[in-house]
Amino acid sequence: MTLVDLTAHAEEFNADPYPFYEALRASGPVHRLVLGGERTWLVVGHQEAREALNHPGLSKNWLGSELFEVTQVHAVATNMLDTDPPHHTRLRRLVAREFTTRRVESLRPRVQQITDGLLDEMEALPERRADLIRSFAVPLPMTLICELLGVPHLDRARFRYWSGEIVAPLDGVGADPRVLQDMTAYLCELVADKAGDQGDDLLSALIRTRDEHGDRLSPDELIGMAFLLLVAGHETTVNLIGNGVRALLAHPDQLAALRADPDGLIGGAVEEMLRYDGPVQHATYRFADTDLELGGVPIEAGSSVMVALAAAGRDPARFTGPGPGPEEFDIRRTGPGHLAFGHGIHHCLGAPLARLEGSIAIRSLLERFPTLAEDPAAGPPDWLPGTLMRGVTSLPLRW
């Protein structure tokens, strides 16, 4: 077992964490990690990651943890991601009916419409250059999720700033407490406004939702759900699009194959983008309720655990066999699935929507710009700070 201090290699790690994970896996699937001055456990093996993501002894409730210091924002932590059964089971049951396959598929025309509008704006640029993140990858999911929740257009820039600071704080360690407080205060007002004047948006539907026993979401639970949907509902898609396009441009043979057969390959291409360089690098913290063991390593009660989804996606024990190896990017890959959207009871409820947005966005982008390439005038990429999200802050392209 190795004691790992990621802050000592932050710049190198952010640029390419995969050699670090490979070296760690060579000596074991679970390691002691120092991050931001705190010690936690880091899981890098696929089987161990799968076990940890659904381990009954690992809690997602961080309100009682020493890592939770901002008590003023209790409401935003009242969401499915940060709760355990039976509370989690109840929340998911109340919300799941709004995320059925049929409901998500009904959004396809609107996703395509938003996509086409953004590509029209890019195509009209006389210099034939654009930052894909700012011009396309951010506004597509942000527009959709804000429309779904009924967030006024003028407030969306604030949400982009807030969510960015929460998932990839500038100091690489933790979000500014004022950001959480500001976002919580806004969501309190939004939920109150929707309760008094409901529309046909998702937040209004969640306010109206009752189960067969008359149970419904409380005001705090509505705030927590809005928080989760706004942050997780767009940040993951931003980096799925950005990382996916980077991977395609770095592998011209795969790009050519996808252009030649978009109908047959776009689904597999999105899955391979999620596995190869997915948008969520580490799952959010879990906390040991009791003494337990992962990968032969004893974990004491009270310890925190981080699951490296990115490492699990390239574990040779999972992805080595007939066909491409784990370090290869192959959009025709078949075989075992990945953990990019988690596993078990906390598997991402919005995964079908992210897949829908990713497939429409990338296919439409490639069809609109047959000569798309990285801008040779751009310097080295600026990587997102921190270890939660995996992506770049900008992606200058030309066509």
C-alpha positions in Angstrom: 0.0 0.0 0.0 1.3 3.4 -1.0 0.8 6.8 0.6 -0.1 9.1 -2.3 0.1 12.9 -2.2 -1.6 14.2 -5.4 -1.1 17.8 -4.4 2.7 17.3 -4.8 2.1 16.5 -8.6 -1.1 18.4 -9.2 -0.1 20.0 -12.6 1.3 16.7 -14.0 -1.6 14.7 -12.6 -4.3 17.0 -13.9 -2.8 16.8 -17.4 -2.6 13.0 -17.5 -3.6 11.0 -14.4 -3.6 7.7 -16.1 0.2 6.8 -15.6 -0.3 7.6 -11.9 -3.2 5.2 -11.7 -1.3 2.5 -13.6 1.6 2.7 -11.2 -0.7 2.5 -8.2 -2.6 -0.5 -9.6 0.7 -2.3 -10.0 1.1 -2.3 -6.2 -2.5 -2.8 -5.2 -6.1 -1.7 -5.8 -6.5 0.6 -2.7 -4.1 3.2 -1.4 -3.9 5.9 1.3 -4.3 9.3 -0.2 -3.4 12.8 1.0 -5.6 15.5 -0.7 -5.8 19.1 0.5 -4.1 18.2 3.8 -6.7 15.5 4.5 -6.2 11.7 4.4 -8.6 9.5 2.6 -8.6 6.1 0.8 -8.3 5.9 -3.0 -9.7 2.9 -4.9 -8.1 2.4 -8.3 -9.1 -1.2 -9.2 -12.3 -1.8 -11.2 -13.6 -4.7 -9.1 -12.9 -2.9 -5.9 -14.4 0.3 -7.3 -17.6 -1.5 -8.2 -17.7 -3.0 -4.7 -17.1 0.3 -3.0 -19.8 2.1 -5.1 -22.5 -0.2 -3.7 -21.0 -1.2 -0.3 -23.6 -1.1 2.4 -20.9 -0.1 5.0 -20.0 3.0 3.0 -22.3 6.0 3.6 -22.9 8.9 1.3 -24.3 11.1 4.1 -21.6 13.7 4.7 -23.5 16.0 7.0 -22.0 14.3 10.0 -18.5 14.2 8.5 -15.6 16.5 9.5 -15.4 17.4 5.8 -18.8 19.1 6.0 -18.2 22.5 7.6 -20.7 24.7 5.9 -23.8 24.1 8.1 -25.6 27.0 6.5 -26.2 25.0 3.3 -27.9 21.9 4.8 -30.6 22.1 2.1 -28.4 21.5 -0.9 -27.0 18.3 0.8 -30.6 17.0 1.1 -30.4 15.2 -2.3 -30.1 11.7 -3.5 -26.3 11.8 -4.0 -25.7 12.6 -0.4 -28.2 10.3 1.4 -28.5 6.6 2.2 -31.4 4.2 2.3 -34.1 4.4 3.3 -34.1 8.2 2.7 -32.3 7.7 -0.6 -34.8 5.1 -1.7 -37.7 7.4 -0.9 -36.1 10.4 -2.8 -35.3 8.3 -5.8 -38.7 6.8 -6.0 -40.3 10.2 -6.0 -38.0 11.6 -8.6 -37.5 8.6 -10.9 -40.9 9.0 -12.7 -39.7 12.3 -14.2 -36.6 10.5 -15.7 -38.2 7.6 -17.6 -36.8 6.6 -20.9 -39.9 7.9 -22.6 -39.5 11.3 -20.9 -35.9 11.6 -21.9 -36.5 10.5 -25.5 -39.2 13.2 -25.7 -36.4 15.8 -25.3 -34.6 14.7 -28.4 -36.1 17.4 -30.7 -35.3 20.2 -28.3 -31.7 18.9 -27.8 -31.3 18.8 -31.6 -32.8 22.3 -31.9 -30.4 23.8 -29.3 -27.5 22.0 -30.8 -28.3 23.3 -34.3 -28.7 26.9 -33.1 -25.3 26.8 -31.4 -23.6 25.3 -34.4 -25.2 28.0 -36.6 -23.6 30.6 -34.4 -20.2 28.9 -34.7 -20.5 28.5 -38.4 -21.2 32.2 -38.8 -17.9 33.2 -37.2 -15.8 34.8 -39.9 -12.5 33.6 -38.5 -13.7 29.9 -38.5 -12.3 29.4 -35.1 -14.1 28.9 -31.7 -13.6 27.6 -28.2 -15.7 24.5 -28.2 -16.2 24.6 -24.4 -17.5 28.2 -24.3 -19.3 28.2 -27.6 -20.9 24.7 -27.5 -20.1 22.3 -24.7 -21.3 24.6 -21.9 -24.4 26.3 -23.4 -26.0 23.1 -24.7 -26.5 21.3 -21.4 -26.9 24.5 -19.4 -29.7 25.7 -21.7 -31.5 22.4 -21.5 -31.2 21.9 -17.8 -32.2 25.5 -17.0 -35.2 25.1 -19.4 -36.2 21.9 -17.7 -36.1 23.5 -14.2 -37.6 26.8 -15.3 -34.5 28.9 -14.5 -34.8 32.4 -16.1 -32.4 33.0 -18.9 -30.7 36.0 -17.2 -29.7 33.8 -14.2 -27.9 31.1 -16.2 -24.5 32.8 -16.2 -24.6 32.8 -12.4 -25.4 29.1 -12.4 -22.5 28.4 -14.7 -20.1 30.2 -12.3 -21.6 28.6 -9.2 -21.5 25.0 -10.5 -18.0 25.4 -11.9 -16.7 26.6 -8.6 -18.4 23.7 -6.8 -17.2 20.8 -9.0 -13.8 22.3 -10.0 -12.8 25.0 -7.4 -10.0 27.3 -8.4 -7.9 26.3 -5.4 -8.3 22.6 -6.5 -9.4 21.6 -3.0 -12.8 23.0 -1.9 -15.6 25.3 -3.0 -15.8 28.8 -1.6 -18.5 28.6 1.1 -20.1 31.8 -0.2 -20.8 30.1 -3.5 -22.8 27.4 -1.8 -24.6 30.0 0.3 -25.5 32.1 -2.7 -26.7 29.2 -4.7 -28.8 27.9 -1.8 -30.4 31.3 -1.3 -31.3 31.5 -5.0 -32.7 28.0 -5.1 -34.8 28.8 -2.0 -36.4 31.7 -3.9 -36.8 29.6 -7.1 -38.6 26.8 -5.3 -40.8 29.3 -3.4 -41.7 31.0 -6.7 -42.5 27.8 -8.4 -44.7 26.6 -5.5 -46.8 29.7 -5.9 -46.9 29.8 -9.7 -46.3 26.3 -11.2 -45.7 25.7 -14.8 -44.9 22.7 -17.0 -41.2 22.6 -16.1 -39.5 19.7 -14.2 -39.2 21.6 -10.9 -42.9 22.3 -10.9 -43.6 18.7 -11.7 -41.4 17.6 -8.7 -43.4 20.0 -6.5 -46.6 18.4 -7.6 -45.3 14.8 -7.4 -46.9 12.5 -4.8 -46.6 8.8 -4.5 -49.5 6.4 -3.9 -49.3 7.1 -0.2 -49.4 10.9 -0.6 -45.7 11.3 0.2 -44.0 14.3 -1.5 -40.7 16.2 -1.5 -40.2 18.7 1.3 -39.0 22.2 0.5 -35.4 21.3 1.6 -35.6 18.2 -0.6 -36.8 20.2 -3.6 -33.8 22.6 -3.1 -31.4 19.7 -2.8 -32.8 18.1 -6.0 -32.7 21.3 -7.9 -29.0 21.7 -6.8 -28.1 18.2 -7.9 -29.9 18.5 -11.3 -28.4 21.9 -12.1 -24.8 20.9 -11.2 -24.6 17.3 -12.1 -27.1 17.8 -15.0 -24.8 19.9 -17.0 -21.2 19.7 -15.8 -20.9 16.0 -16.7 -22.2 16.7 -20.3 -19.8 19.6 -20.8 -16.8 17.4 -20.2 -18.3 14.4 -22.0 -18.4 16.6 -25.1 -15.0 18.2 -24.6 -13.2 15.0 -23.7 -14.9 13.1 -26.4 -13.9 15.5 -29.1 -10.4 15.7 -27.8 -10.2 11.9 -28.0 -11.5 11.7 -31.6 -9.1 14.4 -32.8 -6.2 12.6 -31.2 -7.2 9.4 -33.0 -7.8 10.2 -36.7 -8.6 6.6 -37.6 -11.5 6.5 -35.1 -12.7 9.9 -36.2 -12.8 8.7 -39.8 -14.7 5.6 -38.8 -17.3 7.6 -37.0 -17.7 10.0 -39.9 -18.2 7.1 -42.3 -20.8 5.3 -40.2 -22.4 7.7 -37.6 -25.7 5.7 -37.4 -23.9 2.5 -36.5 -21.1 3.9 -34.3 -22.2 7.0 -32.4 -23.7 4.9 -29.5 -20.5 2.9 -29.0 -18.4 6.0 -29.5 -20.1 7.8 -26.6 -19.6 4.7 -24.4 -15.9 4.5 -25.3 -15.5 8.3 -24.6 -17.0 7.7 -21.1 -14.7 4.8 -20.4 -11.5 6.1 -21.9 -11.6 9.7 -20.5 -14.9 10.2 -18.8 -16.2 13.5 -17.3 -16.1 12.4 -13.7 -12.7 11.4 -12.5 -13.5 10.5 -8.9 -16.8 9.7 -7.3 -17.8 11.9 -4.4 -16.7 10.9 -0.9 -18.0 7.9 0.9 -17.6 7.3 4.6 -17.1 4.0 6.4 -19.9 3.4 9.0 -18.0 0.4 10.4 -14.7 -1.3 10.0 -14.6 -3.0 6.6 -12.2 -4.3 3.9 -11.6 -3.3 0.3 -9.2 -5.2 -1.9 -7.7 -6.8 1.1 -7.0 -3.4 2.8 -8.7 -2.8 6.2 -10.7 0.5 6.3 -11.4 1.9 9.7 -14.8 3.2 10.7 -15.0 7.0 10.2 -12.5 6.9 7.2 -13.4 8.6 3.9 -13.1 6.7 0.6 -12.7 8.1 -2.9 -13.4 5.8 -5.9 -11.3 6.7 -9.0 -13.8 6.0 -11.8 -11.1 7.1 -14.3 -8.7 4.5 -13.0 -11.4 1.8 -13.1 -12.1 2.5 -16.7 -8.5 1.4 -17.7 -8.0 -1.5 -15.3 -6.4 -4.3 -17.3 -8.1 -6.8 -15.0 -11.4 -5.6 -16.5 -10.6 -4.6 -20.1 -7.7 -6.7 -21.2 -8.6 -9.7 -23.4 -9.4 -10.3 -27.1 -9.5 -6.9 -28.8 -8.1 -3.5 -27.9 -6.3 -3.0 -24.6 -7.5 -0.6 -21.9 -5.2 2.2 -22.9 -6.5 2.2 -26.5 -9.4 4.3 -27.7 -11.6 2.2 -29.9 -15.2 3.2 -30.6 -16.0 -0.3 -31.8 -15.1 -1.8 -28.4 -17.4 -4.5 -27.1 -17.4 -6.4 -23.9 -17.6 -5.3 -20.2 -19.2 -2.0 -19.3 -17.6 1.0 -17.5 -18.4 2.8 -14.3 -18.5 6.3 -15.6 -22.0 6.8 -14.3 -21.4 4.9 -11.1 -22.9 1.6 -10.0 -25.6 0.4 -7.7 -28.2 2.5 -5.9 -26.4 5.7 -6.7 -26.0 5.0 -10.4 -26.6 8.4 -12.2 -30.3 8.9 -12.7 -29.5 11.4 -15.5 -27.2 9.0 -17.5 -29.8 8.5 -20.4 -30.0 12.3 -20.8 -26.3 12.7 -20.8 -25.9 10.0 -23.4 -28.7 11.6 -25.5 -27.0 15.1 -25.4 -23.5 13.6 -26.0 -24.5 11.6 -29.0 -26.5 14.4 -30.6 -23.9 17.0 -29.9 -20.9 15.1 -31.2 -22.6 13.7 -34.3 -24.0 17.1 -35.2 -20.7 18.8 -34.7 -18.8 16.4 -36.9 -21.5 16.6 -39.6 -21.5 20.4 -39.6 -17.7 20.7 -39.7 -16.0 18.0 -41.8 -12.6 19.7 -41.4 -12.7 20.2 -37.7 -9.3 20.2 -36.1 -7.5 21.6 -33.0 -6.4 25.2 -33.5 -2.6 25.1 -34.0 -2.3 28.6 -32.6 -3.6 27.6 -29.3 -1.2 26.8 -26.5 -1.2 23.8 -24.1 -4.6 23.1 -22.5 -5.6 24.4 -19.1 -7.0 21.5 -17.2 -9.8 21.7 -14.7 -8.4 21.9 -11.1 -9.2 19.4 -8.4 -9.9 15.6 -8.7 -13.7 15.4 -9.1 -14.1 16.4 -12.8 -11.9 15.6 -15.7 -11.7 18.0 -18.6 -10.2 21.3 -20.0 -11.3 24.8 -19.4 -11.2 25.6 -23.1 -10.8 23.7 -26.4 -9.8 26.0 -29.3 -10.8 24.5 -32.6 -10.8 25.5 -36.3 -12.5 24.3 -39.4 
